[in-house]
Amino acid sequence: MTSLPSDRATGSVDPKLLEILVCPLTKGPLEYDAARQELVSRAARLAYPIRDGIPIMLVDEARRLD
């Protein structure tokens, strides 16, 4: 069984994964927020959570940025 390219021990996300993931709403780039364990879409003003090393790329699960 394979897993996503992330390091669960340190909570880091593989840069190659960040290159291919996009915001499902805007199709724009994402920024990794290590402190909050989120992938942030500035264009959509949403932050997608990363749970157990897995990005949850659902708009309904995202946190709105103010």
PQR file with spaces between the fields and no chain letter, atoms N, CA, C, O and H, PARSE charges and radii, in Angstrom:
ATOM       1  N    MET     1       0.848   -1.176    0.000 -0.4000 1.5000
ATOM       2  CA   MET     1       0.000    0.000    0.000 -0.0000 2.0000
ATOM       3  C    MET     1       0.891    1.236    0.000  0.5500 1.7000
ATOM       4  O    MET     1       1.862    1.301    0.753 -0.5500 1.4000
ATOM       5  N    THR     2       0.571    2.205   -0.829 -0.4000 1.5000
ATOM       6  CA   THR     2       1.365    3.427   -0.905 -0.0000 2.0000
ATOM       7  C    THR     2       0.657    4.547   -0.172  0.5500 1.7000
ATOM       8  O    THR     2      -0.554    4.498    0.040 -0.5500 1.4000
ATOM       9  H    THR     2      -0.218    2.152   -1.441  0.4000 1.0000
ATOM      10  N    SER     3       1.417    5.551    0.209 -0.4000 1.5000
ATOM      11  CA   SER     3       0.841    6.700    0.902 -0.0000 2.0000
ATOM      12  C    SER     3       1.203    7.968    0.148  0.5500 1.7000
ATOM      13  O    SER     3       2.075    7.963   -0.722 -0.5500 1.4000
ATOM      14  H    SER     3       2.402    5.590    0.037  0.4000 1.0000
ATOM      15  N    LEU     4       0.531    9.043    0.489 -0.4000 1.5000
ATOM      16  CA   LEU     4       0.840   10.334   -0.112 -0.0000 2.0000
ATOM      17  C    LEU     4       2.247   10.750    0.276  0.5500 1.7000
ATOM      18  O    LEU     4       2.719   10.394    1.356 -0.5500 1.4000
ATOM      19  H    LEU     4      -0.177    9.047    1.196  0.4000 1.0000
ATOM      20  N    PRO     5       2.923   11.493   -0.582 -0.5600 1.5000
ATOM      21  CA   PRO     5       4.274   11.944   -0.241  0.2800 2.0000
ATOM      22  C    PRO     5       4.242   13.038    0.816  0.5500 1.7000
ATOM      23  O    PRO     5       4.305   14.227    0.502 -0.5500 1.4000
ATOM      24  N    SER     6       4.144   12.626    2.058 -0.4000 1.5000
ATOM      25  CA   SER     6       4.202   13.566    3.172 -0.0000 2.0000
ATOM      26  C    SER     6       4.936   12.895    4.317  0.5500 1.7000
ATOM      27  O    SER     6       5.016   11.668    4.382 -0.5500 1.4000
ATOM      28  H    SER     6       4.092   11.661    2.314  0.4000 1.0000
ATOM      29  N    ASP     7       5.458   13.685    5.198 -0.4000 1.5000
ATOM      30  CA   ASP     7       6.170   13.162    6.352 -0.0000 2.0000
ATOM      31  C    ASP     7       5.292   13.414    7.564  0.5500 1.7000
ATOM      32  O    ASP     7       5.275   14.520    8.105 -0.5500 1.4000
ATOM      33  H    ASP     7       5.393   14.681    5.145  0.4000 1.0000
ATOM      34  N    ARG     8       4.576   12.411    7.982 -0.4000 1.5000
ATOM      35  CA   ARG     8       3.623   12.583    9.087 -0.0000 2.0000
ATOM      36  C    ARG     8       4.313   12.925   10.394  0.5500 1.7000
ATOM      37  O    ARG     8       3.731   13.612   11.234 -0.5500 1.4000
ATOM      38  H    ARG     8       4.589   11.513    7.543  0.4000 1.0000
ATOM      39  N    ALA     9       5.527   12.467   10.584 -0.4000 1.5000
ATOM      40  CA   ALA     9       6.238   12.743   11.832 -0.0000 2.0000
ATOM      41  C    ALA     9       6.535   14.229   11.986  0.5500 1.7000
ATOM      42  O    ALA     9       6.403   14.777   13.081 -0.5500 1.4000
ATOM      43  H    ALA     9       6.000   11.909    9.902  0.4000 1.0000
ATOM      44  N    THR    10       6.932   14.883   10.906 -0.4000 1.5000
ATOM      45  CA   THR    10       7.252   16.307   10.990 -0.0000 2.0000
ATOM      46  C    THR    10       6.113   17.178   10.499  0.5500 1.7000
ATOM      47  O    THR    10       6.132   18.394   10.689 -0.5500 1.4000
ATOM      48  H    THR    10       7.039   14.438   10.017  0.4000 1.0000
ATOM      49  N    GLY    11       5.108   16.558    9.862 -0.4000 1.5000
ATOM      50  CA   GLY    11       3.984   17.323    9.370 -0.0000 2.0000
ATOM      51  C    GLY    11       4.275   18.087    8.096  0.5500 1.7000
ATOM      52  O    GLY    11       3.518   18.986    7.733 -0.5500 1.4000
ATOM      53  H    GLY    11       5.093   15.570    9.708  0.4000 1.0000
ATOM      54  N    SER    12       5.356   17.751    7.408 -0.4000 1.5000
ATOM      55  CA   SER    12       5.692   18.474    6.187 -0.0000 2.0000
ATOM      56  C    SER    12       4.995   17.843    4.987  0.5500 1.7000
ATOM      57  O    SER    12       4.624   16.670    5.009 -0.5500 1.4000
ATOM      58  H    SER    12       5.972   17.020    7.703  0.4000 1.0000
ATOM      59  N    VAL    13       4.826   18.645    3.944 -0.4000 1.5000
ATOM      60  CA   VAL    13       4.209   18.178    2.706 -0.0000 2.0000
ATOM      61  C    VAL    13       5.267   18.196    1.613  0.5500 1.7000
ATOM      62  O    VAL    13       6.022   19.158    1.478 -0.5500 1.4000
ATOM      63  H    VAL    13       5.127   19.598    3.926  0.4000 1.0000
ATOM      64  N    ASP    14       5.311   17.136    0.848 -0.4000 1.5000
ATOM      65  CA   ASP    14       6.272   17.026   -0.252 -0.0000 2.0000
ATOM      66  C    ASP    14       6.039   18.152   -1.259  0.5500 1.7000
ATOM      67  O    ASP    14       4.911   18.340   -1.716 -0.5500 1.4000
ATOM      68  H    ASP    14       4.697   16.354    0.958  0.4000 1.0000
ATOM      69  N    PRO    15       7.079   18.902   -1.611 -0.5600 1.5000
ATOM      70  CA   PRO    15       6.936   19.989   -2.590  0.2800 2.0000
ATOM      71  C    PRO    15       6.378   19.520   -3.932  0.5500 1.7000
ATOM      72  O    PRO    15       5.701   20.286   -4.618 -0.5500 1.4000
ATOM      73  N    LYS    16       6.652   18.281   -4.311 -0.4000 1.5000
ATOM      74  CA   LYS    16       6.111   17.751   -5.571 -0.0000 2.0000
ATOM      75  C    LYS    16       4.592   17.635   -5.506  0.5500 1.7000
ATOM      76  O    LYS    16       3.902   17.852   -6.502 -0.5500 1.4000
ATOM      77  H    LYS    16       7.202   17.659   -3.753  0.4000 1.0000
ATOM      78  N    LEU    17       4.080   17.294   -4.333 -0.4000 1.5000
ATOM      79  CA   LEU    17       2.630   17.225   -4.149 -0.0000 2.0000
ATOM      80  C    LEU    17       2.020   18.616   -4.274  0.5500 1.7000
ATOM      81  O    LEU    17       0.968   18.786   -4.892 -0.5500 1.4000
ATOM      82  H    LEU    17       4.641   17.117   -3.524  0.4000 1.0000
ATOM      83  N    LEU    18       2.680   19.608   -3.689 -0.4000 1.5000
ATOM      84  CA   LEU    18       2.185   20.989   -3.780 -0.0000 2.0000
ATOM      85  C    LEU    18       2.169   21.495   -5.220  0.5500 1.7000
ATOM      86  O    LEU    18       1.328   22.317   -5.584 -0.5500 1.4000
ATOM      87  H    LEU    18       3.534   19.470   -3.187  0.4000 1.0000
ATOM      88  N    GLU    19       3.092   21.007   -6.032 -0.4000 1.5000
ATOM      89  CA   GLU    19       3.143   21.425   -7.434 -0.0000 2.0000
ATOM      90  C    GLU    19       1.935   20.941   -8.223  0.5500 1.7000
ATOM      91  O    GLU    19       1.510   21.606   -9.168 -0.5500 1.4000
ATOM      92  H    GLU    19       3.775   20.339   -5.737  0.4000 1.0000
ATOM      93  N    ILE    20       1.377   19.797   -7.851 -0.4000 1.5000
ATOM      94  CA   ILE    20       0.263   19.254   -8.629 -0.0000 2.0000
ATOM      95  C    ILE    20      -1.111   19.544   -8.028  0.5500 1.7000
ATOM      96  O    ILE    20      -2.112   19.530   -8.745 -0.5500 1.4000
ATOM      97  H    ILE    20       1.722   19.257   -7.083  0.4000 1.0000
ATOM      98  N    LEU    21      -1.171   19.804   -6.729 -0.4000 1.5000
ATOM      99  CA   LEU    21      -2.463   20.119   -6.115 -0.0000 2.0000
ATOM     100  C    LEU    21      -2.865   21.555   -6.428  0.5500 1.7000
ATOM     101  O    LEU    21      -2.031   22.460   -6.425 -0.5500 1.4000
ATOM     102  H    LEU    21      -0.358   19.815   -6.147  0.4000 1.0000
ATOM     103  N    VAL    22      -4.146   21.751   -6.696 -0.4000 1.5000
ATOM     104  CA   VAL    22      -4.693   23.091   -6.910 -0.0000 2.0000
ATOM     105  C    VAL    22      -5.977   23.218   -6.107  0.5500 1.7000
ATOM     106  O    VAL    22      -6.563   22.219   -5.689 -0.5500 1.4000
ATOM     107  H    VAL    22      -4.824   21.016   -6.698  0.4000 1.0000
ATOM     108  N    CYS    23      -6.403   24.441   -5.897 -0.4000 1.5000
ATOM     109  CA   CYS    23      -7.664   24.700   -5.216 -0.0000 2.0000
ATOM     110  C    CYS    23      -8.796   24.133   -6.076  0.5500 1.7000
ATOM     111  O    CYS    23      -8.865   24.437   -7.267 -0.5500 1.4000
ATOM     112  H    CYS    23      -5.928   25.252   -6.237  0.4000 1.0000
ATOM     113  N    PRO    24      -9.676   23.326   -5.509 -0.5600 1.5000
ATOM     114  CA   PRO    24     -10.766   22.762   -6.304  0.2800 2.0000
ATOM     115  C    PRO    24     -11.779   23.813   -6.766  0.5500 1.7000
ATOM     116  O    PRO    24     -12.529   23.575   -7.713 -0.5500 1.4000
ATOM     117  N    LEU    25     -11.805   24.956   -6.111 -0.4000 1.5000
ATOM     118  CA   LEU    25     -12.746   26.014   -6.474 -0.0000 2.0000
ATOM     119  C    LEU    25     -12.203   26.908   -7.582  0.5500 1.7000
ATOM     120  O    LEU    25     -12.889   27.167   -8.571 -0.5500 1.4000
ATOM     121  H    LEU    25     -11.196   25.150   -5.341  0.4000 1.0000
ATOM     122  N    THR    26     -10.968   27.380   -7.413 -0.4000 1.5000
ATOM     123  CA   THR    26     -10.396   28.341   -8.369 -0.0000 2.0000
ATOM     124  C    THR    26      -9.424   27.713   -9.360  0.5500 1.7000
ATOM     125  O    THR    26      -9.087   28.320  -10.376 -0.5500 1.4000
ATOM     126  H    THR    26     -10.411   27.170   -6.610  0.4000 1.0000
ATOM     127  N    LYS    27      -8.976   26.502   -9.064 -0.4000 1.5000
ATOM     128  CA   LYS    27      -7.931   25.815   -9.849 -0.0000 2.0000
ATOM     129  C    LYS    27      -6.591   26.542   -9.764  0.5500 1.7000
ATOM     130  O    LYS    27      -5.707   26.330  -10.594 -0.5500 1.4000
ATOM     131  H    LYS    27      -9.249   26.009   -8.238  0.4000 1.0000
ATOM     132  N    GLY    28      -6.447   27.402   -8.752 -0.4000 1.5000
ATOM     133  CA   GLY    28      -5.221   28.158   -8.547 -0.0000 2.0000
ATOM     134  C    GLY    28      -4.269   27.459   -7.594  0.5500 1.7000
ATOM     135  O    GLY    28      -4.604   26.417   -7.031 -0.5500 1.4000
ATOM     136  H    GLY    28      -7.165   27.575   -8.078  0.4000 1.0000
ATOM     137  N    PRO    29      -3.068   28.032   -7.407 -0.5600 1.5000
ATOM     138  CA   PRO    29      -2.044   27.421   -6.552  0.2800 2.0000
ATOM     139  C    PRO    29      -2.410   27.466   -5.072  0.5500 1.7000
ATOM     140  O    PRO    29      -3.245   28.257   -4.633 -0.5500 1.4000
ATOM     141  N    LEU    30      -1.752   26.589   -4.326 -0.4000 1.5000
ATOM     142  CA   LEU    30      -1.942   26.505   -2.879 -0.0000 2.0000
ATOM     143  C    LEU    30      -0.624   26.775   -2.173  0.5500 1.7000
ATOM     144  O    LEU    30       0.447   26.482   -2.703 -0.5500 1.4000
ATOM     145  H    LEU    30      -1.074   25.947   -4.683  0.4000 1.0000
ATOM     146  N    GLU    31      -0.711   27.337   -0.971 -0.4000 1.5000
ATOM     147  CA   GLU    31       0.459   27.560   -0.120 -0.0000 2.0000
ATOM     148  C    GLU    31       0.318   26.673    1.107  0.5500 1.7000
ATOM     149  O    GLU    31      -0.774   26.514    1.651 -0.5500 1.4000
ATOM     150  H    GLU    31      -1.582   27.575   -0.541  0.4000 1.0000
ATOM     151  N    TYR    32       1.429   26.101    1.532 -0.4000 1.5000
ATOM     152  CA   TYR    32       1.431   25.230    2.706 -0.0000 2.0000
ATOM     153  C    TYR    32       1.651   26.053    3.966  0.5500 1.7000
ATOM     154  O    TYR    32       2.642   26.776    4.073 -0.5500 1.4000
ATOM     155  H    TYR    32       2.317   26.230    1.090  0.4000 1.0000
ATOM     156  N    ASP    33       0.728   25.945    4.923 -0.4000 1.5000
ATOM     157  CA   ASP    33       0.859   26.587    6.229 -0.0000 2.0000
ATOM     158  C    ASP    33       1.193   25.482    7.231  0.5500 1.7000
ATOM     159  O    ASP    33       0.307   24.767    7.700 -0.5500 1.4000
ATOM     160  H    ASP    33      -0.077   25.358    4.835  0.4000 1.0000
ATOM     161  N    ALA    34       2.478   25.351    7.552 -0.4000 1.5000
ATOM     162  CA   ALA    34       2.939   24.269    8.428 -0.0000 2.0000
ATOM     163  C    ALA    34       2.388   24.402    9.842  0.5500 1.7000
ATOM     164  O    ALA    34       2.055   23.398   10.473 -0.5500 1.4000
ATOM     165  H    ALA    34       3.197   25.932    7.171  0.4000 1.0000
ATOM     166  N    ALA    35       2.288   25.627   10.344 -0.4000 1.5000
ATOM     167  CA   ALA    35       1.830   25.843   11.712 -0.0000 2.0000
ATOM     168  C    ALA    35       0.389   25.367   11.905  0.5500 1.7000
ATOM     169  O    ALA    35       0.050   24.796   12.941 -0.5500 1.4000
ATOM     170  H    ALA    35       2.559   26.442    9.832  0.4000 1.0000
ATOM     171  N    ARG    36      -0.443   25.605   10.911 -0.4000 1.5000
ATOM     172  CA   ARG    36      -1.858   25.228   11.011 -0.0000 2.0000
ATOM     173  C    ARG    36      -2.183   23.910   10.317  0.5500 1.7000
ATOM     174  O    ARG    36      -3.312   23.427   10.392 -0.5500 1.4000
ATOM     175  H    ARG    36      -0.168   26.069   10.069  0.4000 1.0000
ATOM     176  N    GLN    37      -1.180   23.321    9.633 -0.4000 1.5000
ATOM     177  CA   GLN    37      -1.402   22.090    8.873 -0.0000 2.0000
ATOM     178  C    GLN    37      -2.565   22.261    7.895  0.5500 1.7000
ATOM     179  O    GLN    37      -3.553   21.526    7.927 -0.5500 1.4000
ATOM     180  H    GLN    37      -0.262   23.714    9.572  0.4000 1.0000
ATOM     181  N    GLU    38      -2.405   23.265    7.023 -0.4000 1.5000
ATOM     182  CA   GLU    38      -3.420   23.579    6.028 -0.0000 2.0000
ATOM     183  C    GLU    38      -2.765   23.927    4.695  0.5500 1.7000
ATOM     184  O    GLU    38      -1.606   24.337    4.641 -0.5500 1.4000
ATOM     185  H    GLU    38      -1.603   23.861    6.998  0.4000 1.0000
ATOM     186  N    LEU    39      -3.528   23.754    3.627 -0.4000 1.5000
ATOM     187  CA   LEU    39      -3.158   24.244    2.308 -0.0000 2.0000
ATOM     188  C    LEU    39      -4.065   25.432    2.032  0.5500 1.7000
ATOM     189  O    LEU    39      -5.290   25.309    2.058 -0.5500 1.4000
ATOM     190  H    LEU    39      -4.470   23.421    3.671  0.4000 1.0000
ATOM     191  N    VAL    40      -3.457   26.581    1.769 -0.4000 1.5000
ATOM     192  CA   VAL    40      -4.191   27.839    1.668 -0.0000 2.0000
ATOM     193  C    VAL    40      -4.334   28.273    0.216  0.5500 1.7000
ATOM     194  O    VAL    40      -3.369   28.290   -0.549 -0.5500 1.4000
ATOM     195  H    VAL    40      -2.463   26.680    1.749  0.4000 1.0000
ATOM     196  N    SER    41      -5.570   28.625   -0.143 -0.4000 1.5000
ATOM     197  CA   SER    41      -5.861   29.225   -1.441 -0.0000 2.0000
ATOM     198  C    SER    41      -6.166   30.696   -1.189  0.5500 1.7000
ATOM     199  O    SER    41      -7.227   31.033   -0.663 -0.5500 1.4000
ATOM     200  H    SER    41      -6.353   28.611    0.478  0.4000 1.0000
ATOM     201  N    ARG    42      -5.238   31.570   -1.564 -0.4000 1.5000
ATOM     202  CA   ARG    42      -5.453   33.013   -1.384 -0.0000 2.0000
ATOM     203  C    ARG    42      -6.595   33.505   -2.275  0.5500 1.7000
ATOM     204  O    ARG    42      -7.380   34.357   -1.860 -0.5500 1.4000
ATOM     205  H    ARG    42      -4.376   31.296   -1.992  0.4000 1.0000
ATOM     206  N    ALA    43      -6.691   32.974   -3.491 -0.4000 1.5000
ATOM     207  CA   ALA    43      -7.723   33.410   -4.435 -0.0000 2.0000
ATOM     208  C    ALA    43      -9.129   33.094   -3.918  0.5500 1.7000
ATOM     209  O    ALA    43     -10.034   33.920   -4.039 -0.5500 1.4000
ATOM     210  H    ALA    43      -6.053   32.282   -3.828  0.4000 1.0000
ATOM     211  N    ALA    44      -9.312   31.911   -3.346 -0.4000 1.5000
ATOM     212  CA   ALA    44     -10.620   31.503   -2.831 -0.0000 2.0000
ATOM     213  C    ALA    44     -10.827   31.943   -1.387  0.5500 1.7000
ATOM     214  O    ALA    44     -11.941   31.888   -0.866 -0.5500 1.4000
ATOM     215  H    ALA    44      -8.577   31.241   -3.248  0.4000 1.0000
ATOM     216  N    ARG    45      -9.740   32.382   -0.740 -0.4000 1.5000
ATOM     217  CA   ARG    45      -9.773   32.749    0.673 -0.0000 2.0000
ATOM     218  C    ARG    45     -10.252   31.569    1.533  0.5500 1.7000
ATOM     219  O    ARG    45     -11.090   31.711    2.423 -0.5500 1.4000
ATOM     220  H    ARG    45      -8.835   32.426   -1.163  0.4000 1.0000
ATOM     221  N    LEU    46      -9.673   30.391    1.218 -0.4000 1.5000
ATOM     222  CA   LEU    46      -9.995   29.162    1.934 -0.0000 2.0000
ATOM     223  C    LEU    46      -8.713   28.451    2.355  0.5500 1.7000
ATOM     224  O    LEU    46      -7.679   28.560    1.696 -0.5500 1.4000
ATOM     225  H    LEU    46      -8.993   30.276    0.494  0.4000 1.0000
ATOM     226  N    ALA    47      -8.802   27.720    3.467 -0.4000 1.5000
ATOM     227  CA   ALA    47      -7.687   26.905    3.949 -0.0000 2.0000
ATOM     228  C    ALA    47      -8.182   25.468    4.093  0.5500 1.7000
ATOM     229  O    ALA    47      -9.099   25.185    4.864 -0.5500 1.4000
ATOM     230  H    ALA    47      -9.642   27.631    4.002  0.4000 1.0000
ATOM     231  N    TYR    48      -7.560   24.574    3.338 -0.4000 1.5000
ATOM     232  CA   TYR    48      -7.942   23.163    3.346 -0.0000 2.0000
ATOM     233  C    TYR    48      -7.111   22.423    4.390  0.5500 1.7000
ATOM     234  O    TYR    48      -5.885   22.534    4.385 -0.5500 1.4000
ATOM     235  H    TYR    48      -6.816   24.804    2.711  0.4000 1.0000
ATOM     236  N    PRO    49      -7.753   21.672    5.286 -0.5600 1.5000
ATOM     237  CA   PRO    49      -7.007   20.989    6.350  0.2800 2.0000
ATOM     238  C    PRO    49      -6.202   19.802    5.835  0.5500 1.7000
ATOM     239  O    PRO    49      -6.529   19.189    4.819 -0.5500 1.4000
ATOM     240  N    ILE    50      -5.138   19.502    6.572 -0.4000 1.5000
ATOM     241  CA   ILE    50      -4.357   18.287    6.332 -0.0000 2.0000
ATOM     242  C    ILE    50      -4.534   17.435    7.582  0.5500 1.7000
ATOM     243  O    ILE    50      -4.129   17.832    8.674 -0.5500 1.4000
ATOM     244  H    ILE    50      -4.872   20.000    7.398  0.4000 1.0000
ATOM     245  N    ARG    51      -5.136   16.271    7.419 -0.4000 1.5000
ATOM     246  CA   ARG    51      -5.401   15.382    8.551 -0.0000 2.0000
ATOM     247  C    ARG    51      -4.637   14.077    8.362  0.5500 1.7000
ATOM     248  O    ARG    51      -4.787   13.397    7.346 -0.5500 1.4000
ATOM     249  H    ARG    51      -5.465   15.948    6.532  0.4000 1.0000
ATOM     250  N    ASP    52      -3.827   13.742    9.341 -0.4000 1.5000
ATOM     251  CA   ASP    52      -3.007   12.520    9.281 -0.0000 2.0000
ATOM     252  C    ASP    52      -2.192   12.456    7.998  0.5500 1.7000
ATOM     253  O    ASP    52      -2.021   11.388    7.412 -0.5500 1.4000
ATOM     254  H    ASP    52      -3.706   14.294   10.166  0.4000 1.0000
ATOM     255  N    GLY    53      -1.689   13.618    7.566 -0.4000 1.5000
ATOM     256  CA   GLY    53      -0.848   13.677    6.382 -0.0000 2.0000
ATOM     257  C    GLY    53      -1.599   13.690    5.063  0.5500 1.7000
ATOM     258  O    GLY    53      -0.983   13.666    3.998 -0.5500 1.4000
ATOM     259  H    GLY    53      -1.828   14.486    8.042  0.4000 1.0000
ATOM     260  N    ILE    54      -2.938   13.727    5.125 -0.4000 1.5000
ATOM     261  CA   ILE    54      -3.752   13.691    3.908 -0.0000 2.0000
ATOM     262  C    ILE    54      -4.473   15.021    3.725  0.5500 1.7000
ATOM     263  O    ILE    54      -5.262   15.413    4.585 -0.5500 1.4000
ATOM     264  H    ILE    54      -3.438   13.746    5.991  0.4000 1.0000
ATOM     265  N    PRO    55      -4.217   15.727    2.615 -0.5600 1.5000
ATOM     266  CA   PRO    55      -4.942   16.972    2.342  0.2800 2.0000
ATOM     267  C    PRO    55      -6.418   16.670    2.055  0.5500 1.7000
ATOM     268  O    PRO    55      -6.740   15.805    1.240 -0.5500 1.4000
ATOM     269  N    ILE    56      -7.293   17.389    2.732 -0.4000 1.5000
ATOM     270  CA   ILE    56      -8.737   17.241    2.531 -0.0000 2.0000
ATOM     271  C    ILE    56      -9.174   18.359    1.589  0.5500 1.7000
ATOM     272  O    ILE    56      -9.421   19.486    2.018 -0.5500 1.4000
ATOM     273  H    ILE    56      -7.031   18.091    3.393  0.4000 1.0000
ATOM     274  N    MET    57      -9.264   18.035    0.318 -0.4000 1.5000
ATOM     275  CA   MET    57      -9.496   19.040   -0.717 -0.0000 2.0000
ATOM     276  C    MET    57     -10.983   19.195   -1.041  0.5500 1.7000
ATOM     277  O    MET    57     -11.381   19.143   -2.205 -0.5500 1.4000
ATOM     278  H    MET    57      -9.064   17.120   -0.030  0.4000 1.0000
ATOM     279  N    LEU    58     -11.792   19.383   -0.011 -0.4000 1.5000
ATOM     280  CA   LEU    58     -13.228   19.584   -0.158 -0.0000 2.0000
ATOM     281  C    LEU    58     -13.583   20.986    0.317  0.5500 1.7000
ATOM     282  O    LEU    58     -13.203   21.388    1.417 -0.5500 1.4000
ATOM     283  H    LEU    58     -11.468   19.426    0.934  0.4000 1.0000
ATOM     284  N    VAL    59     -14.305   21.726   -0.504 -0.4000 1.5000
ATOM     285  CA   VAL    59     -14.684   23.098   -0.152 -0.0000 2.0000
ATOM     286  C    VAL    59     -15.479   23.106    1.147  0.5500 1.7000
ATOM     287  O    VAL    59     -15.299   24.005    1.969 -0.5500 1.4000
ATOM     288  H    VAL    59     -14.614   21.400   -1.398  0.4000 1.0000
ATOM     289  N    ASP    60     -16.353   22.126    1.349 -0.4000 1.5000
ATOM     290  CA   ASP    60     -17.170   22.059    2.566 -0.0000 2.0000
ATOM     291  C    ASP    60     -16.337   21.847    3.828  0.5500 1.7000
ATOM     292  O    ASP    60     -16.782   22.186    4.925 -0.5500 1.4000
ATOM     293  H    ASP    60     -16.499   21.396    0.682  0.4000 1.0000
ATOM     294  N    GLU    61     -15.138   21.291    3.686 -0.4000 1.5000
ATOM     295  CA   GLU    61     -14.254   21.049    4.833 -0.0000 2.0000
ATOM     296  C    GLU    61     -13.273   22.204    5.067  0.5500 1.7000
ATOM     297  O    GLU    61     -12.597   22.238    6.095 -0.5500 1.4000
ATOM     298  H    GLU    61     -14.776   21.016    2.796  0.4000 1.0000
ATOM     299  N    ALA    62     -13.194   23.127    4.142 -0.4000 1.5000
ATOM     300  CA   ALA    62     -12.217   24.223    4.223 -0.0000 2.0000
ATOM     301  C    ALA    62     -12.656   25.288    5.224  0.5500 1.7000
ATOM     302  O    ALA    62     -13.843   25.491    5.481 -0.5500 1.4000
ATOM     303  H    ALA    62     -13.743   23.099    3.307  0.4000 1.0000
ATOM     304  N    ARG    63     -11.647   25.957    5.775 -0.4000 1.5000
ATOM     305  CA   ARG    63     -11.876   27.072    6.698 -0.0000 2.0000
ATOM     306  C    ARG    63     -11.802   28.370    5.893  0.5500 1.7000
ATOM     307  O    ARG    63     -10.888   28.560    5.090 -0.5500 1.4000
ATOM     308  H    ARG    63     -10.683   25.792    5.566  0.4000 1.0000
ATOM     309  N    ARG    64     -12.764   29.253    6.113 -0.4000 1.5000
ATOM     310  CA   ARG    64     -12.763   30.553    5.429 -0.0000 2.0000
ATOM     311  C    ARG    64     -11.723   31.473    6.057  0.5500 1.7000
ATOM     312  O    ARG    64     -11.601   31.547    7.280 -0.5500 1.4000
ATOM     313  H    ARG    64     -13.506   29.099    6.766  0.4000 1.0000
ATOM     314  N    LEU    65     -10.979   32.171    5.211 -0.4000 1.5000
ATOM     315  CA   LEU    65      -9.991   33.138    5.678 -0.0000 2.0000
ATOM     316  C    LEU    65     -10.635   34.517    5.714  0.5500 1.7000
ATOM     317  O    LEU    65     -11.369   34.897    4.803 -0.5500 1.4000
ATOM     318  H    LEU    65     -11.078   32.111    4.217  0.4000 1.0000
ATOM     319  N    ASP    66     -10.353   35.251    6.765 -0.4000 1.5000
ATOM     320  CA   ASP    66     -10.886   36.623    6.880 -0.0000 2.0000
ATOM     321  C    ASP    66      -9.860   37.647    6.498  0.5500 1.7000
ATOM     322  O    ASP    66     -10.140   38.846    6.538 -0.5500 1.4000
ATOM     323  H    ASP    66      -9.756   34.943    7.505  0.4000 1.0000
